[in-house]
Amino acid sequence: MPYATGLIDHQWDNYVRYDGMINYRAEEVAQQARMLTIHALYHSYANTIARESEHASAPLLKHFQKAKTMADWLIARRAESLQYPETDPRYGIPPGTDEGDDFKVQYLHQTPQSHWYASIGEMYRAFAELGETWRSIGKSAARSDVVEHGSELLKLAPLLYHDLHASMNKTVNTTASPGHRCYPHRADGIGTYTGCNFRSYSEMFYSGALSAEQTDAIYIQGLGLTSCETGRFLTVGSPSGGTNGHALIFVHIPQGLPFGLLVHDMVERFLLYFFTQSSHSNTRGTFTTPESQTIDRTRGGYAYASPGQANVPMALKWMLCFEEPETRTLWLAKATPRDWLEPGEAPLRAYNLTTRYGRIGFTLTTAAAATAGTDDGSGSAAASVAAAYAVHASVELPPSFATAPPSGGIRLRVRAPLSHAGKLSHVTVGGKVWSSFSAAEETIEIAADKITAELIADGLPRIVATFGS
């Protein structure tokens, strides 16, 4: 946390101005909002670890005025869009740029500015997260101004969500690609394309505000399998520019894509992103990341970009431990490759995984559940029947989960090898039969009200999932 605190202070002290703007060429509206979301997530992690709300709140209160000014600027951006009638898709969608590098296009030559769905999606996520945070901090610190600002953000969050979906329902094109719903990345209509669609869609995914249908449709557009205006923007499941051997796989903008895929449980697509980033966007041996790299390595790419260093570790963390933003469900092993649980593989161990509820850990170990025999008629057990496949799980939670668990509970997924997939038949927790599991979803479900001190101490460390009859 001292390192995280240093990053927060460095950003807000040195890069955020007192008028809420960034010391850069121009503002990227969706990323302004993402900064506020990170502010809120920092507090939720620090508060749990510090166990003292004052200690966790101090760094945020230090930057409250700048953060409030930035939020007020975003609110003012939205207010500009309310000049349109409610029947106009631009209504409620804040205008601005999707990239600070595009300031000449966006601010000098384009009138009016584009209305990006990423901007309102990320605003929704920021206001929902930070509004809750400011209200909590304000009450603890007896700061009515902080509470009031938090309440304002929470009041606006559902309006942003509504306006996002109302606009997307107006701009979706159902005729451009027969059998497919084409979702644009801005609300300005056909032929108004500017900026990076691969950036905007990734940010839309990061907000967690899209439906499963929208996420699926946009992903298929990205593969180039439709005749939608947006065209292709994914190469081997990762955001890119160009096509075929000239496609440049990017590392500085795609973080939201895997997040949005996991929100809607699109595991195979998530794993494709994970392996593509690992194999094509990290140099061999040193694992550094060019800003972009062609899928054909003989064609080269662009220089180093530091944000890409986080892509694979971040996806690995989400694969093992993922917090669903809307339902507040904590997923464990949601997207692990099936091969990792092949019989005979080394146990899968994860330690000190960070969550807003405290650090957690788990172990998954494959084992034979039992060996049965058949009677050959002579009374002896002959012809041994193959042992059932089983996974032993040990989940380690801090005691704080008993008093402040995830409101959506915990879901442990056991992604068995394909020969056993969908055949989860029996679960015990702490030696007792546990009926809350789904064979189809390969999950063991622990509702929030079931997470007691006793279950944490003696139940969750001893889970057995048996597959087959």
C-alpha positions in Angstrom: 0.0 0.0 0.0 2.8 2.5 0.5 3.7 2.0 -3.2 0.1 2.5 -4.2 -0.2 5.6 -2.1 2.9 7.0 -3.7 1.5 6.4 -7.2 -1.8 8.1 -6.2 0.0 11.1 -4.7 2.4 11.4 -7.7 -0.5 11.4 -10.2 -2.7 13.9 -8.3 0.2 16.2 -7.1 2.1 16.4 -10.3 -0.2 15.7 -13.2 -3.7 16.8 -12.2 -4.2 20.6 -12.2 -6.4 22.5 -9.7 -8.9 23.0 -12.5 -9.3 19.3 -12.9 -7.4 19.1 -16.2 -4.3 17.0 -16.9 -0.8 18.4 -17.6 -0.9 17.0 -21.1 -1.9 18.0 -24.6 -5.6 17.4 -24.0 -8.1 15.5 -21.9 -9.3 12.0 -22.7 -12.7 12.0 -21.1 -13.1 8.3 -20.4 -9.6 8.2 -18.8 -10.5 11.2 -16.6 -13.3 9.1 -15.2 -11.1 6.0 -14.9 -8.8 8.0 -12.6 -11.7 8.6 -10.3 -12.6 4.9 -10.3 -9.0 4.1 -9.3 -9.3 6.7 -6.5 -12.3 4.8 -5.2 -10.7 1.3 -5.6 -7.6 2.5 -3.8 -9.7 3.5 -0.8 -11.6 0.2 -0.6 -8.3 -1.8 -0.7 -6.5 0.5 1.8 -9.4 0.6 4.2 -9.5 -3.2 4.4 -5.8 -3.6 4.9 -5.3 -0.6 7.3 -8.4 -1.6 9.4 -8.6 2.2 10.1 -10.8 4.3 7.9 -8.9 7.5 8.9 -5.6 6.0 7.7 -7.1 4.9 4.4 -9.0 8.2 3.9 -6.2 10.6 4.5 -4.6 10.3 1.0 -8.0 10.7 -0.7 -9.1 13.7 1.4 -5.8 15.3 0.6 -6.8 15.3 -3.1 -10.5 15.8 -2.6 -10.7 19.3 -4.1 -8.9 18.2 -7.3 -11.0 15.1 -7.6 -14.2 17.0 -7.0 -13.2 19.6 -9.7 -12.5 16.8 -12.1 -15.9 15.3 -11.4 -17.5 18.6 -11.8 -15.8 19.1 -15.2 -17.2 15.7 -16.3 -20.7 16.7 -15.1 -20.4 19.9 -17.1 -19.4 17.9 -20.2 -22.6 15.9 -19.7 -24.6 19.1 -19.2 -23.5 20.3 -22.7 -25.2 17.2 -24.2 -28.5 18.0 -22.6 -29.1 20.7 -25.1 -30.2 18.0 -27.6 -33.8 16.7 -27.4 -34.1 13.3 -25.7 -34.9 11.7 -29.0 -31.4 12.6 -30.2 -28.8 9.8 -29.5 -26.3 12.5 -28.3 -28.6 13.4 -25.4 -26.7 12.7 -22.1 -23.5 11.6 -23.8 -20.6 13.9 -22.8 -18.7 15.4 -25.8 -14.9 15.3 -25.9 -12.0 13.4 -27.2 -11.1 9.8 -26.9 -7.3 10.5 -27.1 -5.2 13.3 -25.8 -2.9 13.0 -28.8 -5.8 14.0 -31.0 -6.1 17.5 -29.6 -5.6 19.2 -33.0 -8.4 17.2 -34.6 -10.8 17.3 -31.6 -10.3 20.9 -30.4 -9.2 22.9 -33.5 -10.9 21.3 -36.4 -13.9 19.4 -35.2 -17.2 21.1 -34.5 -19.1 19.8 -32.7 -17.0 17.2 -30.8 -17.8 13.5 -30.9 -19.9 11.9 -28.2 -18.1 8.7 -27.2 -19.9 5.9 -25.4 -16.7 5.1 -23.5 -16.9 8.5 -21.8 -20.4 8.0 -20.4 -19.7 4.3 -19.5 -16.6 5.2 -17.5 -18.3 8.1 -15.9 -21.1 5.8 -14.7 -18.5 3.4 -13.2 -16.6 6.3 -11.6 -19.6 8.0 -10.1 -21.1 4.7 -8.7 -17.7 3.8 -7.1 -16.5 7.1 -5.9 -19.9 8.4 -4.8 -20.1 5.5 -2.4 -16.5 6.2 -1.2 -16.9 9.9 -0.6 -20.1 9.3 1.4 -18.3 6.8 3.6 -15.2 9.0 4.0 -17.3 12.1 4.6 -19.3 10.5 7.4 -16.2 9.2 9.1 -14.4 12.6 8.9 -17.5 14.7 9.7 -17.1 16.4 6.3 -20.6 17.4 5.1 -19.1 18.8 1.8 -17.6 15.4 1.0 -20.9 13.6 1.9 -22.8 16.0 -0.3 -20.5 15.5 -3.3 -20.7 11.7 -2.9 -24.5 11.9 -2.8 -24.5 14.0 -6.0 -22.4 11.4 -7.8 -24.6 8.5 -6.7 -27.7 10.4 -7.8 -26.2 10.9 -11.3 -24.8 7.3 -11.8 -28.2 5.7 -12.7 -29.0 8.6 -15.0 -25.7 8.0 -16.9 -26.5 4.3 -17.1 -29.9 5.0 -18.5 -28.7 7.5 -21.1 -25.9 5.2 -22.3 -28.4 2.4 -23.1 -31.1 4.7 -24.4 -28.6 6.1 -26.9 -27.1 2.7 -27.9 -30.6 1.4 -28.5 -31.1 4.4 -30.9 -27.9 4.0 -32.8 -27.7 0.2 -33.1 -27.8 -0.8 -36.8 -29.8 -4.0 -37.5 -29.6 -3.9 -41.3 -25.9 -3.2 -42.2 -24.9 -6.8 -41.4 -27.9 -9.1 -41.8 -28.4 -11.2 -38.7 -26.1 -9.0 -36.6 -26.7 -5.9 -34.4 -24.0 -3.3 -35.2 -23.1 -1.1 -32.2 -21.1 2.1 -33.0 -18.6 3.5 -30.5 -20.1 7.0 -30.6 -23.5 8.6 -30.7 -23.0 10.9 -33.7 -24.3 8.7 -36.5 -22.9 6.9 -39.6 -20.0 8.5 -41.3 -18.8 10.6 -38.3 -16.0 8.2 -37.4 -12.9 9.8 -35.7 -10.4 8.4 -33.3 -9.7 4.9 -32.3 -12.5 2.4 -32.1 -10.3 -0.2 -30.5 -9.6 2.2 -27.7 -13.2 3.2 -27.2 -14.6 -0.3 -27.2 -12.0 -1.5 -24.7 -13.0 1.4 -22.4 -16.7 0.6 -22.9 -15.9 -3.0 -21.7 -13.9 -1.7 -18.7 -17.0 0.2 -17.4 -18.8 -3.0 -16.8 -22.0 -1.2 -18.0 -22.6 -3.2 -21.2 -25.1 -6.0 -21.5 -24.0 -9.5 -22.5 -25.7 -9.1 -25.8 -23.9 -5.8 -26.5 -20.5 -7.3 -25.4 -20.9 -10.3 -27.7 -22.0 -8.3 -30.7 -19.1 -5.8 -30.4 -16.6 -8.6 -30.0 -17.8 -10.3 -33.1 -17.6 -6.9 -35.0 -14.0 -6.7 -33.8 -13.1 -10.0 -35.3 -14.1 -8.6 -38.7 -16.9 -11.2 -39.2 -19.6 -8.6 -40.0 -20.1 -5.8 -42.5 -20.6 -3.3 -39.7 -19.2 0.2 -40.3 -16.8 -0.2 -37.3 -14.8 -2.8 -39.2 -12.2 -5.1 -37.6 -10.3 -4.0 -34.5 -9.2 -7.3 -33.0 -6.2 -9.5 -34.0 -6.1 -12.9 -32.3 -8.6 -11.5 -29.8 -6.6 -8.4 -28.8 -7.2 -4.8 -29.7 -5.2 -3.8 -32.8 -5.0 -1.5 -35.8 -4.6 -2.7 -39.4 -5.3 -6.2 -40.8 -3.6 -9.5 -41.5 0.2 -9.4 -41.3 0.2 -5.6 -40.9 -2.1 -5.7 -37.8 -0.5 -3.9 -34.9 -1.4 -5.5 -31.5 -1.6 -2.7 -28.9 -0.5 -2.9 -25.3 -1.3 0.7 -24.0 -5.1 0.6 -24.4 -6.6 -2.9 -24.2 -6.9 -3.5 -20.4 -10.7 -3.0 -20.5 -11.3 -5.7 -23.0 -10.5 -8.8 -20.8 -12.3 -7.2 -17.9 -15.5 -6.7 -19.9 -15.3 -10.3 -21.2 -15.1 -11.7 -17.7 -18.0 -9.6 -16.5 -20.1 -11.7 -18.9 -18.2 -15.0 -18.4 -16.7 -15.1 -21.9 -13.8 -17.2 -20.6 -12.4 -18.6 -23.9 -12.3 -15.1 -25.4 -10.6 -13.9 -22.2 -8.0 -16.7 -22.4 -7.3 -15.9 -26.1 -6.5 -12.3 -25.1 -4.3 -13.5 -22.2 -2.2 -15.8 -24.4 -2.0 -13.3 -27.3 -0.7 -10.6 -25.1 1.7 -13.0 -23.5 3.0 -14.4 -26.8 2.9 -11.5 -29.2 3.1 -8.3 -27.1 5.9 -9.4 -24.7 9.5 -9.7 -25.9 11.1 -13.2 -25.4 13.1 -13.5 -22.2 12.7 -10.0 -20.9 8.9 -9.7 -21.2 9.0 -6.0 -22.0 6.2 -4.5 -24.1 6.4 -2.5 -27.3 3.6 0.0 -27.7 2.4 -2.2 -30.6 3.7 -5.2 -32.4 2.7 -6.7 -35.8 1.4 -10.2 -35.7 4.1 -10.9 -38.3 7.2 -10.4 -36.2 9.4 -9.7 -39.2 7.5 -6.4 -39.7 8.5 -4.9 -36.4 6.4 -2.5 -34.3 6.7 0.7 -32.1 8.8 1.6 -29.1 8.3 0.5 -25.5 5.1 1.5 -23.7 5.1 1.0 -19.9 1.3 0.5 -19.5 1.6 -2.8 -21.4 3.8 -4.3 -18.6 0.7 -4.6 -16.5 -1.5 -6.4 -19.1 -0.5 -10.0 -18.5 -0.1 -9.8 -14.7 -3.5 -8.0 -14.5 -5.2 -10.6 -16.6 -3.6 -13.3 -14.5 -5.0 -11.7 -11.4 -8.5 -11.4 -12.9 -8.3 -15.0 -14.1 -7.7 -16.1 -10.5 -9.6 -13.5 -8.6 -12.3 -11.3 -10.2 -14.7 -8.8 -8.5 -17.8 -8.5 -10.6 -18.6 -4.7 -10.4 -22.4 -4.8 -10.6 -23.4 -7.7 -8.4 -20.3 -7.5 -6.2 -19.7 -11.2 -6.5 -16.1 -12.3 -5.8 -15.0 -15.0 -8.2 -12.2 -17.4 -7.6 -10.5 -19.3 -10.5 -13.1 -17.9 -12.8 -11.1 -18.3 -16.0 -8.2 -20.8 -15.3 -7.2 -22.9 -18.3 -8.7 -26.4 -18.1 -5.2 -28.0 -18.6 -4.2 -26.6 -15.2 -6.5 -29.1 -13.5 -5.5 -32.2 -15.5 -4.9 -35.2 -13.3 -1.3 -35.3 -12.2 -0.7 -31.5 -12.6 0.9 -29.6 -9.8 -1.6 -27.9 -7.4 -2.7 -24.5 -8.5 -1.8 -22.1 -5.6 -2.7 -18.4 -5.3 -1.6 -16.3 -2.4 -2.2 -12.8 -1.1 -4.7 -11.9 -3.9 -5.9 -8.4 -3.3 -9.7 -7.7 -3.0 -11.7 -4.8 -1.5 -12.5 -7.2 1.3 -9.0 -8.2 2.2 -6.2 -10.4 0.9 -7.2 -14.0 0.1 -5.7 -17.2 -1.2 -6.7 -20.6 -2.5 -5.3 -24.0 -3.6 -6.8 -26.4 -6.2 -5.5 -30.0 -6.2 -6.7 -32.8 -8.4 -7.2 -36.2 -6.9 -9.0 -39.5 -7.5 -12.2 -39.4 -5.5 -12.7 -43.1 -5.0 -12.0 -46.5 -6.6 -14.9 -48.9 -7.1 -15.0 -52.5 -8.2 -17.3 -55.0 -9.9 -18.1 -58.5 -8.8 -17.0 -61.1 -11.3 -19.5 -63.7 -9.9 -17.0 -65.3 -7.5 -17.5 -62.8 -4.8 -14.3 -61.0 -5.3 -14.0 -57.4 -6.6 -12.5 -57.7 -10.1 -12.1 -55.3 -13.0 -11.4 -52.1 -11.2 -13.6 -49.3 -12.3 -11.9 -46.0 -13.1 -11.8 -43.6 -10.1 -14.0 -40.5 -10.3 -12.2 -37.2 -11.0 -12.2 -34.8 -8.0 -10.7 -31.5 -7.1 -9.8 -30.6 -3.5 -10.0 -26.8 -2.8 -8.8 -24.8 0.1 -10.0 -21.2 0.3 -8.3 -18.9 2.8 -10.2 -15.8 3.9 -9.4 -13.2 6.5 -11.7 -13.1 9.5 -13.1 -9.7 8.3 -15.1 -11.6 5.6 -17.5 -12.8 8.4 -18.6 -9.3 9.2 -18.2 -7.6 5.8 -18.4 -10.2 3.0 -19.0 -9.4 -0.7 -22.7 -8.6 -1.0 -22.8 -11.0 -4.0 -21.1 -13.8 -2.2 -18.2 -15.9 -3.4 -18.2 -18.2 -6.5 -15.4 -20.8 -6.8 -15.1 -22.2 -10.3 -13.6 -25.6 -11.0 -12.8 -25.6 -14.8 -12.1 -29.3 -15.1 -10.6 -30.9 -18.3 -13.1 -31.2 -21.1 -13.6 -34.9 -20.4 -15.1 -33.9 -17.0 -16.6 -30.5 -17.9 -20.2 -30.1 -16.9 -20.2 -33.3 -14.8 -19.8 -31.8 -11.3 -22.0 -34.1 -9.2 -21.2 -33.8 -5.5 -19.7 -31.1 -3.3 -18.7 -31.2 0.4 -17.6 -28.2 2.4 -15.8 -29.0 5.7 -16.9 -32.6 5.3 -20.6 -31.7 5.0 -22.7 -32.0 1.8 -23.0 -28.7 0.0 -26.0 -28.3 -2.3 -25.3 -24.8 -3.7 -23.3 -25.7 -6.9 -23.9 -25.7 -10.6 -22.7 -28.4 -12.9 -23.4 -26.3 -16.0 -21.5 -23.3 -14.7 -18.9 -25.4 -12.9 -19.3 -23.3 -9.8 -19.6 -23.7 -6.1 -21.6 -20.9 -4.6 -21.2 -19.4 -1.1 -23.9 -16.8 -0.4 -22.9 -13.8 1.6 -25.1 -14.9 4.6 -23.3 -18.2 4.7 -19.8 -16.7 5.2 -19.5 -17.1 9.0 -16.4 -17.3 11.2 -16.9 -21.1 11.5 -17.1 -21.6 7.7 -14.0 -19.5 7.2 -12.0 -21.4 9.8 -13.2 -25.0 9.2 -15.3 -25.2 6.1 -13.8 -23.3 3.2 -10.3 -24.7 3.7 -11.8 -28.2 3.1 -13.8 -28.3 -0.1 -14.1 -31.4 -2.3 -15.7 -31.3 -5.7 -16.4 -34.6 -7.3 -17.2 -35.1 -11.0 -19.1 -38.1 -12.5 -21.4 -40.6 -11.0 
